[in-house]
Amino acid sequence: MLNEQQVATYQENGYVVPDFRLTSDELTEIRSAHDRLLAKHPEFRDYCPNLLALDPGFLTTARHPEILDMVGQVIGPDFALWNSSFFAKPQKNGKRTPWHQDGEYWPIRPLATCTVWIAVDDATPENGCLRVISGSHKDSSLKQHRTVDADDVTLHQELMPDQYNEGDAVDLVLEAGQISLHDVFILHGSEANTSAKARRGMTLRFMPTTSVFDRDRAREMHETMGIVDHSHRTLYLMRGSDRSGENDFRMRM
Ligand SMILES: O=C(O)CCC(=O)C(=O)O
């Protein structure tokens, strides 16, 4: 569990690194599942936007009771998992993730999500660890983004350069098995990996069920902005009940 200070840090800074760590067996399981996935789907070498549709086995990690306890501490007792993805940065030529806010990509209203980012390898500045701007979530607003038309990025919406100061960035240096939690509005990104060490990161995206996962909006964002089509995500209720009464939990593949 997070202590009171860590919960306050999450609210204040928009992110926190808990004391928690996955065991080496749990990490081995994630790495093997990811290797199997890439053997079948090499097209997801850099970024896999929807792990659960390809291998529901990743749900074991998403259902980790201690992780769920921590998520509940920051977004409340009723929440659902709406996605899990993999940002793998292979050694030497791992792609960068441009500066962005997650909310720019997601069809959730009102916008809310706590991301659990799992370090599957040690993540350092050399191999492209996650970087955040502390406190940048505070006004709960989406800043201006533009589309990046390039092959060397994992995601294609980036913050306009005048919307942030990279000099304010904090490196989230994590050892394999450590996790960070971040807010949907925080400004973040990561550099390319040109080092000799891979930097794999797995994400779990949890939203409070006071929000609605809007499938029509997902379709529209896909059609008008070219964003990955999230309209077919299965929502997994992880704790509590659907407070909005509008979420659709039917299984989808
Ligand atoms: O792992 C990365 O490089 C980027 C991750 C990210 O943007 C996210 O988890 O929202």
The ligand as an SDF file (V2000), in Angstrom:
LIG
                    3D

 10  9  0  0  0  0  0  0  0  0999 V2000
    7.0770    3.9400  -21.9470 O   0  0  0  0  0  0  0  0  0  0  0  0
    7.1150    4.9300  -22.6410 C   0  0  0  0  0  0  0  0  0  0  0  0
    8.1150    5.2650  -23.2420 O   0  0  0  0  0  0  0  0  0  0  0  0
    5.9000    5.8220  -22.7530 C   0  0  0  0  0  0  0  0  0  0  0  0
    4.7920    5.4350  -21.8540 C   0  0  0  0  0  0  0  0  0  0  0  0
    3.6350    6.3410  -21.8790 C   0  0  0  0  0  0  0  0  0  0  0  0
    3.5560    7.3010  -22.6000 O   0  0  0  0  0  0  0  0  0  0  0  0
    2.5180    6.0510  -20.9820 C   0  0  0  0  0  0  0  0  0  0  0  0
    2.5720    5.0800  -20.2300 O   0  0  0  0  0  0  0  0  0  0  0  0
    1.5250    6.7810  -20.9970 O   0  0  0  0  0  0  0  0  0  0  0  0
  1  2  2  0
  2  3  1  0
  2  4  1  0
  4  5  1  0
  5  6  1  0
  6  7  2  0
  6  8  1  0
  8  9  2  0
  8 10  1  0
M  END
$$$$
